Amino acid sequence: MAKAHRPPDPSPVPSEAARLAEALIFCAPAPITEADLAARLGAGTDVPAVLAEIARAYAPRGITLARSAGGYAFRTAPDLAPALRGGAPEPRRLSRAALETLAIVAYHQPVTRAEIEEIRGVTTSKGSLDLLLETGWVRLRGRRRTPGRPVTYGTTPAFLDHFDLDAVSDLPGLDELKGLGLIEGRLPAGFRVPQPSDGAEADEDPSDDPPGPGGGVPD
């Protein structure tokens, strides 16, 4: 006699805090931080435990809870990426000059335009920096405490979110870059990958109100 089919056990009922946190993360236009969640969930809420509950619930599904740009957001499961690429719109491609400029800003921030040009060995066009500002991946951090008070540049939370990084310290190091095939051959003695900084440097005055995307590069 055939055994009667038994429906699968129902998923655990989520706590009210997890339900609210799930809705807040889903509706947020950018990764939401633990501090923001704590302010909305109420005093005494164990936010890490709530996030762990949500992560467990989504772990086997097509959408997972991921840490990005210092906060939390829902992302498609990494193993499904190959099946999803076909229907995605073609992203805007950056020129080689813009990509080189973005890499220098990311790894050497805070960095001035003159320092970018010194590292690249060529003059950096205003258009490359304008484009990076318009994408929202680069921002004006402040000004150097040197003659002329040159503007310093750095990356934004949108840059971290786009490249699925939690912080600039998560940028690939030398060994990872070699493993990805981005650095080949014999390197000069003492070559190293710089460690970027999100905080204000001793010789830098942070900007109180940096222009947003499209604000243009100061002359």
N, C-alpha and C positions, 0 to 999 in steps of 0.2 A: 504494500500500500504506500503510495507516494506521500511524502511528508507535506504538510500544509506549508505554504510559503509564509514566512514571517517577515513583516516589514522591518527595516533597519531601526535600531534604537534611535529615538529622537535626539537631536543635538541638545546639549545643556542650555537651559534658558539663561540668556545673558543677564547680568546685573543691570539695574537702572543706570548706574554710573557708566557702565560699558556702552549701553545703548546711546546715552547722551554724548559720550566721547566719540563714538563711531559717527554720529551725525555731525558733530563739530568738525571732525577731520575730513569727512566727505564734503562738507560745504565750504571749507576754507579754501581761498584762492591760492594759497601757498602753504608749504609745510607749517604745521602749527606746533608751537613749543610746549613743553611740559608746564611752564609757568602760565601760559595762556589757558591750558586745559584746567590747571588747578584753580584759576580764577573763576572759571565757568562751572566747574564741578562742585565747588563748595569746600569750606574748611574741613579738614580732617580726612579728605579723600586720598587714598593711597594711589596716586596717579601712575607710578610704575607698575603696580599690580593690575590696574585697569588696562593699561597698554598691553601688558603681558596676556591678559585675558582675551583682548581683541586679536592679538597676534596669533594665539593658539587657535582661535575660531577660524581665522582666515588662512592658516598655514596650508591646508590641503586644497585650497580653492584657486581659482584663476586670478584672483586679486589678493595681494598680500599687504600687510602693514610694513612700511619701510621707513627707516630713519634717513632724513635728507635735509641738508642745509640747516642743521641744528634743530630740526623739528621732526614731525611725523606726517606721513601722507600715504595714501593708498596707491599702489603701483601694480601693474600687471606682473604675474609670476615670471621670473626670469626665464624659466624653461619654455615659456610660450612665445618668447620674442621672435623666433624664426617664423612662426605661423602668422604673426601679426604684421610683419614688415611689408607684405605685398600691398595692403590697403592703406598704408600711411602716406600722407602727402609728402612730396619731395621737400626736405628742409632747405632753407636758404643756405647756399654754399658761400663760405668766406674765401676770399682770395688768399694766396699763400702769404702775402705781406700781412694781412689781417690775422691769420692764424699764428704767424710768428710773433706778432705784436701781442696777441692774447696770451700766448705761452709765456712770453717774457713778463707781462703784467702779473700773471698767475704765480709764477715762481719767484719773481724778484720784488713783489710788492712790499712796501710802497716804492714806486719807481716813477721818475720823471720822464718827460719826452726825450730829453737829452740823453738820459741813461739808457732808454730803449734804443735810441739810435746808436749809441756807443756799443751796446751788446750786439745789435744786428749788423753793425758795420756799414749801414746805409741810412740815408735820410728817410724818416718815417713820414708818409704823407698824412695830412690832416684828415683825409677821407677815411683812412684805416681806423683811426681813433674815433672819429665821428660814428662810423658804422658800429663799432663795438659799444659805444655809448647808447646808440639807438636800439641795439639788441637787448640792452639791459644787463649785459654780462660784465661790463666795466663801469666803474664810477670814479668821480673825483673825490679822493680821500681828504686832501687838505693842501698845505703848502710847506715846502722845505724852509727851514730857518737858515737860508743861505742868500747871498746877494741875488736880487731879482725875484726872490720868493716864488720859484717855479712850482707849478701844480704837481701833486703826486696822484698816481692812479692805483687802483686796486680792483679786485673782483667783487661781485655782489652775491647776495643769497640766490638770485636767479641763476647765476653761473653754477653755483654748487648744486642747485636743484636739477638743472639741465644735464649736468654730467654725473648725477647721482653720487655726490660727495656730501659728507656730513660737515666737514670743515676743510680749510685749505691744507691742513696738515695731512689730509688723506690723499693728496695728490701723489701720483706714482713716484717712488724714489728711483735711484739709479738702477738697482737690480731689477725692479719691475719694468722700467723702460727698456732695459736690455732684453728681458723676457718677452716683451711685446714686439721686439724687433725694431724699435724706434731709435735705438743707438747701436751702431755696429762698428766693428773694427777696433783698432788700438786707440785708446784715449790718452790725452796728454797727462803727464805726471801731475798728481794733485787735483785732477778734475773731480768736481763734485756737483751734485744737484742742490741748489740753494733751498733753504727752508723759509717759506713765505710767512708773513705775519699779518694778522687781522687787526692788531692793536696799533695805536699811535706810537711812532718811534720817537726817540729822544730829540731828533732834529726835525720833527714834523709837527706842525700845528694842524689838528683835525679841522675839517670844514664843518661849520655849523649847519649849512643848508646847501649841500651840493646839488647842481642841476640834475634833473631827471633825464631819462632817455630822450634824445633829440635836442638836448640843451647845447650841443656843440662843444668843440674844443677851444679853450681859451687861447688867444694869440700870445 
